[in-house]
Amino acid sequence: MRKIVLFNNISVDGYYAGPGGEIDWFIHDPEVNQAAHERMSPDTVLFGRATYQMFEGYWPHVAANPKAPEGARRMANELNQMTKVVFSSTLQEVSWMNSRLLSGNLQEEVRRLKEGEGADITIFGSGTIVQQLAKAGLIDEYLLVLTPVVIGNGKPLFIDAGKMKLELLEARSFSSGIVLLHYRF
């Protein structure tokens, strides 16, 4: 069975985005990205509408941009090749290569994906998807990039998730002040 690995930035006060979805507080650290990349090997990404639209507006163009940093181009190429499953009841279509749109029952669809063939499945951002899947116990591992900022208000990562006992697999700190926390459910 495939596992689902959450990969998300989180502020010290527990938010994954500002009140309007802002992520300008993220600290971009290539060392952290490399460490996270080494801890998962997905071939599929789950997105909600908002995160998909943000990624689609940025990443497809980075791969072809010779001025983009090499690491960003590598990430863009990986994302372009991955299967992107977008859950939305409002989108009519998705246009990024290898994307497909689902509007059915999130938990049932994700259970089917987990039972299918392939490598790991990851989730970037997509807080409402994270909250629903965490509550249903469908996320197997959590890679949390604890960012040394307090944003004071925003979108909490775990609303109504219920009590979850996580096993710490690793905690690694970086010179940027970021701590990468790796948990198993």
C-alpha positions, 0 to 999 in steps of 0.5 A: 500500500502506498503511503501519504506523506504531508510536507508543509511549512508551519509557523511556530504558532501553528499556521501553514498560511497567513489569514489570506493564504500568504506564505511570504513568511516562508524561509527558503532554505535549499538544505531543508528542501534537500533533506525533505526530498531525501525522506520521501519519494512521491510520484503523486501530489494531492492538491486542493484548489487554492494550492493547485492554482498557486503551484500551477501559476508558478512551477510549470514556467520555472523549468524552462527559465534559464535564470531560475536557480538549478534546484528550483528548475529540478523541483519544477521538472519533478513536479511537472512529471508527477501525477497531480490529483486536484480535489475541487468542487468549483474548478471545471478543469485543470491544465497543468500536465499530468493533472486530473480533477476529482470532485468525489468523496475525498476520503474514498478517493484517497483510499483508492489512491493508497491501494493503487500502484505507485510510489508515495503520495505527498501533500503540499499546503492544501490545509483543508485536505490535510485537516480532513485526511488527518482526521480520517487517519489517512496521512502516514507521515508528517514532514513539518518544516518548523519555521522560526516565525510567529505570524500571529494569525492565519490558517491553522494546520490542524483544525478538528483533526482530533487527538493523534499520537505521532512517533518522532522519526527525526528532528533536524535543525538548520542554520536558517533556524528551521527545524525539520520534524519527521513523524509517523502516524 
